[in-house]
Amino acid sequence: MKLPDPSDDRDIKSADVFVSLLMEHRHRLFAFILKQLVNRADAEDVFQKTSVILWKKMDQFDNDSSFFHWACGIAHNEVRNFLKVQRRSKLHFDDELTALLAEEACEEDVASDSRLNAMRECLNRLSDRQQKILRQCYSGSESITQVAERLGRERTALYKQLARLRDKLVACIRLQLAKEGGMS
C-alpha cells in the first residue's frame, strides 16, 4: 500500500478527500455490510477489511461518481469473500441472496436519502422561532423542563407545541416524498 507522500500536496489532498468521504459514509457502509451478514462482529471485521481495500484502491475512485455506491461494490465483494470462507458455519447465505440483500440495502439507502432531504426541506420551511424551539428541545443538552423554564412556558404547553410541529413536519415530509415519487 502506498501512503501519501508528505512532500506532494496532491497526495495529501487526495488522502484528505478520501478520508473525508469514508468518514461521511462510514455508518451507511457499515449498515450495508451488517444487513448482509447479520452478525455485528462479522460485519465489523468485513468493514475493517473493506476500509483497507478502499484505501488501497482510492486512486481508482472516479470523483464524478458516487463514493457510497463505489464503496458498496467493494464491500459487497468482501461480504461474498467472507461468506465463502465461512461456508462451514451453520448459517450462511448463497450468492443470490447476498446479491439481493445488497441491492435492497442500496435501494433503502436511496429512500433514506430522499426522506432526509425532504426533512431538511420541511425544517427550512418552519419559522426561525419554530426551528429554534426544535433545536433547543432535541439537541440533547437540556431537558424539556429546562427549555420550558428558560422560555417562560409551561412544560405541557411546550410538549403540545412539539407535537404540533412534529405532525406538521410529518405531513410536509410525506407531501414532499409523494411529489418526488419516493416512499414515506
Long-range contacts (C-beta under 8 A, 24 or more apart in sequence): 1-52, 1-55, 1-56, 14-58, 14-59, 15-58, 17-63, 18-54, 18-55, 18-58, 18-61, 21-67, 22-51, 22-54, 22-67, 22-71, 24-67, 25-67, 25-68, 25-71, 28-68, 28-109, 28-112, 29-68, 29-71, 29-72, 29-75, 31-105, 32-72, 32-75, 32-102, 32-105, 32-106, 32-109, 33-75, 33-78, 33-79, 35-101, 35-104, 35-105, 36-76, 36-79, 36-93, 36-98, 36-101, 36-102, 36-105, 37-79, 37-82, 37-83, 38-91, 42-82, 42-86, 45-82, 46-75, 46-78, 46-79, 46-82, 47-75, 49-78, 49-82, 50-74, 50-75, 50-78, 53-78, 68-109, 69-106, 72-102, 72-105, 72-106, 76-102, 111-182, 111-183, 114-177, 114-180, 114-182, 114-183, 115-173, 115-177, 115-182, 115-183, 115-184, 117-176, 118-172, 118-173, 118-176, 118-177, 118-180, 118-182, 119-169, 119-173, 121-172, 121-176, 122-168, 122-169, 122-172, 122-173, 122-176, 123-169, 125-172, 126-165, 126-168, 126-169, 130-165, 133-158, 133-161, 133-162, 133-165, 134-162, 134-165, 137-162
